[in-house]
Amino acid sequence: MSEHSVEEIKKHVRVYMLVFGSLAVLTVVTVVVGYLELPFVPALIVALLIATVKAGLVAAYFMHLVSEEQVIRWLVWLSLALLVVMFLLFSVYYVDQGGTEIFGF
């Protein structure tokens, strides 16, 4: 088992506490935005942006992707890109089948 200095441990604890604080603030922001009477599409966009930032923080620091090798990072980005493509395909299919307008289409 490797030895870690007290300074290294304090540095890591500080980073985790900052990430935790950021997640707590973003959770409060999410609740506040929920009480605003925004139209559906802007509310959805804001909610997804906040959720994306929160998920990025969790993945980067609590899942330790910040310290992973480049190959793992590229696989994560590829997965996210494919997820976006699937959402876009679903949206186009939904509108094509006579669903309500999405994003002004």
N, CA, C and O of each residue as an XYZ file, in Angstrom:
420
protein
N       0.843     -1.166      0.000
C       0.000      0.000      0.000
C       0.889      1.231      0.000
O       1.831      1.318      0.787
N       0.604      2.159     -0.856
C       1.443      3.344     -0.973
C       1.131      4.328      0.145
O       0.006      4.418      0.635
N       2.158      5.053      0.524
C       2.016      6.060      1.570
C       1.638      7.395      0.929
O       2.207      7.784     -0.091
N       0.690      8.084      1.524
C       0.282      9.402      1.054
C       0.577     10.417      2.149
O       0.361     10.157      3.333
N       1.069     11.568      1.735
C       1.366     12.598      2.721
C       0.064     13.276      3.165
O      -0.962     13.199      2.490
N       0.140     13.919      4.285
C      -1.017     14.617      4.840
C      -1.456     15.728      3.887
O      -2.650     15.987      3.739
N      -0.484     16.386      3.238
C      -0.810     17.472      2.311
C      -1.597     16.956      1.104
O      -2.542     17.601      0.651
N      -1.199     15.785      0.587
C      -1.921     15.203     -0.552
C      -3.353     14.864     -0.171
O      -4.285     15.117     -0.935
N      -3.521     14.296      1.004
C      -4.864     13.920      1.465
C      -5.721     15.174      1.652
O      -6.887     15.193      1.259
N      -5.152     16.208      2.242
C      -5.901     17.456      2.428
C      -6.294     18.059      1.082
O      -7.389     18.600      0.932
N      -5.396     17.964      0.110
C      -5.690     18.483     -1.228
C      -6.866     17.733     -1.844
O      -7.763     18.352     -2.417
N      -6.870     16.409     -1.731
C      -7.966     15.613     -2.296
C      -9.279     15.881     -1.562
O     -10.333     15.986     -2.189
N      -9.217     15.990     -0.262
C     -10.430     16.277      0.510
C     -10.981     17.640      0.107
O     -12.195     17.806     -0.017
N     -10.102     18.615     -0.097
C     -10.548     19.955     -0.511
C     -11.252     19.898     -1.867
O     -12.289     20.532     -2.058
N     -10.690     19.143     -2.800
C     -11.313     19.010     -4.121
C     -12.688     18.367     -3.995
O     -13.650     18.834     -4.605
N     -12.788     17.304     -3.209
C     -14.078     16.628     -3.039
C     -15.104     17.543     -2.366
O     -16.283     17.517     -2.717
N     -14.665     18.339     -1.414
C     -15.580     19.261     -0.748
C     -16.044     20.363     -1.708
O     -17.205     20.770     -1.666
N     -15.147     20.844     -2.571
C     -15.544     21.846     -3.565
C     -16.549     21.269     -4.557
O     -17.519     21.929     -4.928
N     -16.307     20.036     -4.980
C     -17.249     19.395     -5.902
C     -18.589     19.187     -5.207
O     -19.639     19.433     -5.800
N     -18.562     18.735     -3.953
C     -19.799     18.559     -3.202
C     -20.553     19.881     -3.064
O     -21.769     19.927     -3.245
N     -19.833     20.946     -2.746
C     -20.459     22.262     -2.643
C     -21.063     22.706     -3.962
O     -22.161     23.262     -3.994
N     -20.347     22.461     -5.050
C     -20.873     22.808     -6.379
C     -22.144     22.033     -6.685
O     -23.106     22.590     -7.214
N     -22.149     20.747     -6.353
C     -23.350     19.932     -6.586
C     -24.521     20.421     -5.745
O     -25.662     20.428     -6.207
N     -24.240     20.829     -4.510
C     -25.304     21.346     -3.641
C     -25.864     22.653     -4.206
O     -27.079     22.846     -4.238
N     -24.985     23.545     -4.648
C     -25.442     24.822     -5.226
C     -26.251     24.560     -6.499
O     -27.298     25.174     -6.704
N     -25.776     23.660     -7.344
C     -26.515     23.357     -8.576
C     -27.868     22.703     -8.287
O     -28.819     22.880     -9.050
N     -27.956     21.951     -7.196
C     -29.247     21.383     -6.807
C     -30.213     22.479     -6.393
O     -31.390     22.439     -6.752
N     -29.727     23.454     -5.642
C     -30.569     24.594     -5.255
C     -30.994     25.376     -6.494
O     -32.148     25.791     -6.601
N     -30.062     25.580     -7.435
C     -30.383     26.289     -8.674
C     -31.455     25.527     -9.444
O     -32.361     26.137    -10.012
N     -31.359     24.198     -9.469
C     -32.369     23.387    -10.149
C     -33.749     23.597     -9.530
O     -34.738     23.739    -10.250
N     -33.818     23.618     -8.214
C     -35.100     23.823     -7.533
C     -35.641     25.218     -7.826
O     -36.834     25.376     -8.084
N     -34.778     26.230     -7.790
C     -35.205     27.603     -8.068
C     -35.728     27.724     -9.492
O     -36.761     28.353     -9.722
N     -35.026     27.127    -10.445
C     -35.473     27.168    -11.841
C     -36.811     26.449    -11.986
O     -37.634     26.832    -12.817
N     -37.030     25.417    -11.187
C     -38.310     24.709    -11.221
C     -39.479     25.585    -10.814
O     -40.596     25.400    -11.297
N     -39.225     26.542     -9.926
C     -40.287     27.447     -9.488
C     -40.518     28.611    -10.447
O     -41.554     29.273    -10.379
N     -39.565     28.862    -11.335
C     -39.776     29.901    -12.343
C     -40.801     29.396    -13.351
O     -40.853     28.202    -13.644
N     -41.583     30.272    -13.861
C     -42.604     29.845    -14.820
C     -42.085     30.038    -16.236
O     -42.537     30.912    -16.976
N     -41.123     29.198    -16.590
C     -40.545     29.233    -17.927
C     -41.389     28.398    -18.874
O     -42.016     27.429    -18.446
N     -41.416     28.756    -20.152
C     -42.056     27.872    -21.133
C     -41.346     26.515    -21.152
O     -40.220     26.386    -20.670
N     -42.007     25.527    -21.705
C     -41.522     24.148    -21.621
C     -40.121     23.973    -22.197
O     -39.248     23.427    -21.522
N     -39.888     24.419    -23.415
C     -38.603     24.170    -24.076
C     -37.447     24.866    -23.352
O     -36.435     24.214    -23.095
N     -37.544     26.161    -23.007
C     -36.433     26.760    -22.246
C     -36.217     26.090    -20.890
O     -35.075     25.921    -20.461
N     -37.288     25.711    -20.218
C     -37.146     25.026    -18.930
C     -36.437     23.685    -19.106
O     -35.594     23.305    -18.293
N     -36.784     22.979    -20.168
C     -36.142     21.698    -20.449
C     -34.660     21.883    -20.752
O     -33.825     21.117    -20.272
N     -34.335     22.893    -21.543
C     -32.942     23.146    -21.892
C     -32.130     23.516    -20.649
O     -31.025     23.008    -20.460
N     -32.665     24.389    -19.807
C     -31.960     24.789    -18.588
C     -31.781     23.587    -17.661
O     -30.701     23.381    -17.107
N     -32.830     22.804    -17.495
C     -32.742     21.631    -16.624
C     -31.706     20.632    -17.141
O     -30.941     20.071    -16.357
N     -31.680     20.411    -18.443
C     -30.705     19.471    -19.008
C     -29.279     20.007    -18.907
O     -28.344     19.237    -18.688
N     -29.105     21.307    -19.063
C     -27.764     21.879    -18.912
C     -27.255     21.726    -17.479
O     -26.102     21.353    -17.264
N     -28.107     22.011    -16.509
C     -27.706     21.865    -15.111
C     -27.411     20.400    -14.804
O     -26.420     20.094    -14.141
N     -28.257     19.500    -15.277
C     -28.041     18.076    -15.037
C     -26.758     17.587    -15.710
O     -26.060     16.730    -15.168
N     -26.450     18.125    -16.880
C     -25.224     17.732    -17.571
C     -23.996     18.172    -16.796
O     -23.037     17.411    -16.674
N     -24.010     19.389    -16.271
C     -22.883     19.870    -15.472
C     -22.723     19.012    -14.222
O     -21.607     18.633    -13.868
N     -23.832     18.706    -13.554
C     -23.765     17.880    -12.352
C     -23.247     16.478    -12.670
O     -22.419     15.941    -11.934
N     -23.726     15.891    -13.748
C     -23.258     14.557    -14.136
C     -21.782     14.587    -14.504
O     -21.045     13.648    -14.201
N     -21.348     15.660    -15.154
C     -19.937     15.791    -15.491
C     -19.058     15.870    -14.259
O     -17.992     15.256    -14.213
N     -19.497     16.623    -13.258
C     -18.737     16.718    -12.011
C     -18.647     15.360    -11.314
O     -17.578     14.963    -10.852
N     -19.763     14.662    -11.244
C     -19.768     13.349    -10.598
C     -18.861     12.382    -11.350
O     -18.061     11.675    -10.737
N     -18.981     12.349    -12.673
C     -18.161     11.431    -13.464
C     -16.678     11.788    -13.364
O     -15.836     10.902    -13.221
N     -16.359     13.065    -13.438
C     -14.962     13.474    -13.451
C     -14.265     13.225    -12.112
O     -13.131     12.746    -12.083
N     -14.936     13.545    -11.010
C     -14.243     13.487     -9.725
C     -14.594     12.262     -8.893
O     -13.691     11.606     -8.374
N     -15.866     11.933     -8.749
C     -16.220     10.802     -7.904
C     -16.007      9.465     -8.610
O     -15.806      8.443     -7.955
N     -16.049      9.468     -9.946
C     -15.750      8.248    -10.695
C     -14.297      8.260    -11.187
O     -13.874      7.348    -11.897
N     -13.551      9.275    -10.816
C     -12.121      9.392    -11.072
C     -11.759      9.398    -12.558
O     -10.693      8.909    -12.932
N     -12.635      9.946    -13.410
C     -12.308     10.023    -14.832
C     -11.278     11.105    -15.115
O     -10.661     11.095    -16.180
N     -11.078     12.031    -14.197
C     -10.075     13.078    -14.375
C      -8.685     12.454    -14.468
O      -7.835     12.927    -15.223
N      -8.463     11.408    -13.709
C      -7.134     10.801    -13.668
C      -7.001      9.570    -14.577
O      -5.986      8.876    -14.524
N      -7.988      9.300    -15.387
C      -7.922      8.135    -16.272
C      -7.057      8.412    -17.497
O      -6.687      9.550    -17.785
N      -6.753      7.340    -18.195
C      -5.961      7.471    -19.411
C      -6.815      8.050    -20.541
O      -8.044      8.062    -20.473
N      -6.142      8.520    -21.561
C      -6.788      9.192    -22.685
C      -7.796      8.294    -23.395
O      -8.824      8.787    -23.860
N      -7.534      7.000    -23.490
C      -8.433      6.080    -24.190
C      -9.797      6.033    -23.506
O     -10.831      6.033    -24.174
N      -9.797      5.993    -22.192
C     -11.054      5.965    -21.443
C     -11.833      7.257    -21.678
O     -13.050      7.231    -21.861
N     -11.129      8.378    -21.672
C     -11.803      9.661    -21.913
C     -12.444      9.693    -23.292
O     -13.576     10.156    -23.437
N     -11.742      9.210    -24.301
C     -12.303      9.193    -25.652
C     -13.528      8.285    -25.725
O     -14.490      8.606    -26.423
N     -13.509      7.169    -25.021
C     -14.674      6.284    -25.004
C     -15.871      6.957    -24.335
O     -17.005      6.793    -24.786
N     -15.628      7.705    -23.273
C     -16.720      8.432    -22.610
C     -17.299      9.475    -23.558
O     -18.519      9.584    -23.682
N     -16.438     10.248    -24.233
C     -16.915     11.268    -25.178
C     -17.667     10.633    -26.342
O     -18.684     11.169    -26.783
N     -17.183      9.503    -26.844
C     -17.876      8.804    -27.924
C     -19.256      8.344    -27.469
O     -20.230      8.467    -28.212
N     -19.341      7.818    -26.258
C     -20.638      7.385    -25.720
C     -21.605      8.554    -25.604
O     -22.782      8.428    -25.939
N     -21.109      9.687    -25.130
C     -21.970     10.869    -25.015
C     -22.428     11.360    -26.387
O     -23.581     11.760    -26.551
N     -21.535     11.331    -27.365
C     -21.904     11.752    -28.720
C     -22.979     10.827    -29.294
O     -23.929     11.293    -29.923
N     -22.832      9.542    -29.082
C     -23.848      8.603    -29.568
C     -25.183      8.799    -28.845
O     -26.245      8.634    -29.445
N     -25.130      9.144    -27.578
C     -26.362      9.430    -26.839
C     -27.078     10.636    -27.434
O     -28.299     10.616    -27.596
N     -26.332     11.682    -27.758
C     -26.923     12.868    -28.375
C     -27.537     12.513    -29.723
O     -28.637     12.969    -30.037
N     -26.848     11.714    -30.517
C     -27.382     11.286    -31.816
C     -28.684     10.510    -31.627
O     -29.634     10.703    -32.386
N     -28.735      9.649    -30.638
C     -29.965      8.878    -30.390
C     -31.116      9.796    -29.975
O     -32.249      9.596    -30.413
N     -30.841     10.795    -29.140
C     -31.884     11.755    -28.767
C     -32.387     12.518    -29.987
O     -33.589     12.731    -30.141
N     -31.470     12.922    -30.844
C     -31.877     13.640    -32.057
C     -32.702     12.750    -32.977
O     -33.702     13.197    -33.539
N     -32.295     11.503    -33.134
C     -33.071     10.576    -33.967
C     -34.471     10.358    -33.398
O     -35.453     10.320    -34.140
N     -34.554     10.216    -32.085
C     -35.858     10.051    -31.451
C     -36.732     11.282    -31.691
O     -37.919     11.152    -31.989
N     -36.148     12.475    -31.562
C     -36.911     13.708    -31.758
C     -37.435     13.812    -33.184
O     -38.593     14.169    -33.402
N     -36.582     13.501    -34.153
C     -36.995     13.562    -35.554
C     -38.098     12.537    -35.828
O     -39.071     12.850    -36.515
N     -37.959     11.330    -35.306
C     -38.974     10.298    -35.491
C     -40.289     10.720    -34.849
O     -41.355     10.524    -35.434
N     -40.227     11.293    -33.662
C     -41.423     11.717    -32.942
C     -42.187     12.770    -33.729
O     -43.407     12.687    -33.865
N     -41.470     13.755    -34.245
C     -42.105     14.807    -35.026
C     -42.650     14.240    -36.333
O     -43.737     14.624    -36.765
N     -41.914     13.338    -36.962
C     -42.335     12.743    -38.224
C     -43.613     11.921    -38.064
O     -44.390     11.808    -39.012
N     -43.839     11.356    -36.904
C     -45.023     10.540    -36.666
C     -46.223     11.369    -36.220
O     -47.239     10.817    -35.795
N     -46.110     12.672    -36.315
C     -47.244     13.533    -36.000
C     -47.285     14.006    -34.564
O     -48.316     14.493    -34.099
N     -46.174     13.870    -33.854
C     -46.104     14.367    -32.492
C     -46.082     15.876    -32.461
O     -45.997     16.529    -33.501
N     -46.158     16.416    -31.289
C     -46.143     17.868    -31.162
C     -44.766     18.401    -31.556
O     -43.794     17.654    -31.663
N     -44.718     19.708    -31.764
C     -43.460     20.320    -32.176
C     -42.422     20.227    -31.060
O     -42.726     20.427    -29.884
N     -41.198     19.921    -31.457
C     -40.084     19.880    -30.525
C     -39.056     20.882    -31.002
O     -38.662     20.857    -32.168
N     -38.618     21.754    -30.132
C     -37.597     22.752    -30.440
C     -37.972     23.618    -31.619
O     -37.088     24.085    -32.338
N     -39.241     23.846    -31.841
C     -39.681     24.762    -32.883
C     -39.756     24.151    -34.278
O     -39.976     24.884    -35.242
N     -39.582     22.838    -34.422
C     -39.680     22.210    -35.751
C     -41.117     22.130    -36.201
O     -41.396     21.633    -37.292
